[in-house]
Amino acid sequence: MQKTSEIGADIFAGLPNVIDAVGSPDFGFNLLAFLHKTCGAEHSAVFHLDSGTLREVTASSIDGTDTAHRQAGIYVESGVWRRDPTFQEAAIRLDKSPSAILRTDVARLADNQLRDVVYGQTAISDRVLICAKKDDSVVGLSVLRSSQVGTFSACELKRMESIAASLLALLAKHINILWRGPDLSVALTSLEEIETCISETYRDMPRREAEVCSRIIYGVSSLGIALELGISPETVMTYRKRAYQRLAIATQRELFIWYLAIWSRWPGRLEPSKLVH
């Protein structure tokens, strides 16, 4: 591994911004801004593997779109990560070492979904996985570049190696804060919280359907929803039916379960300490 003096002390210049954002919704973008300056990263995604379940912690794209978050969702929810040869190799290395850095040859991936959908849809040509053991779990950071920018240079890879230990420590701290156990009572604190969570985590749901579902979760009656949104009770029922079909659910109880599940994984959720009383 290169010494800091050989790489340049300025490599850590942007790290205080990342440190300040630990535990906050801004962590993902501040992390990517640091990686972009350090090695030209265009996208980044942080994952946490615990008890055989992989979760997306945060994902950001330098252009401000939800591209990284969307593709990370496909990677996790489709289960394709289980077939990812880079992830499989990481597991082997982490049996012998506390951390590992691996590079994915995207063009040569045999898995069509991984190559053409997870990476191909956004023209990703290079991906570096930085990972470490954390107690009985694994923390992983994917650093990605598109074919438009090109693959990471040898110098950029060395820069990533030089900051890996610091980044992994920050990721572990962020996850400890984020996943120490959400207070589910906060999930129902405000209608704005519910609406924002649904709109940010389930972007395929039309606005009206999301508004109706948010109010059902918040405890508003069908008549109350109709009056608040300026539509008829029959229209409320139509939107609810469409939303239930979209979510493959049939009851209000299932809607609550669905919402609490997405809220518990949502990086933007409120913590009790941030509530204004």
DAJOQUI-V209379 format. One record per helix or strand. SS is the DSSP state (~ for helix, > for strand). FROM is the first residue (numbers start at 1). TO is the last residue. If there is no record, write none. Layout:
SS | FROM | TO
SS | FROM | TO
This chain:
~ | 4 | 7
~ | 9 | 12
~ | 15 | 21
~ | 27 | 39
> | 43 | 50
> | 53 | 61
~ | 67 | 77
~ | 80 | 83
~ | 85 | 94
> | 99 | 104
~ | 106 | 108
~ | 112 | 122
> | 124 | 134
> | 137 | 146
~ | 154 | 178
~ | 184 | 188
~ | 191 | 201
~ | 207 | 218
~ | 222 | 229
~ | 233 | 247
~ | 252 | 265
~ | 272 | 274
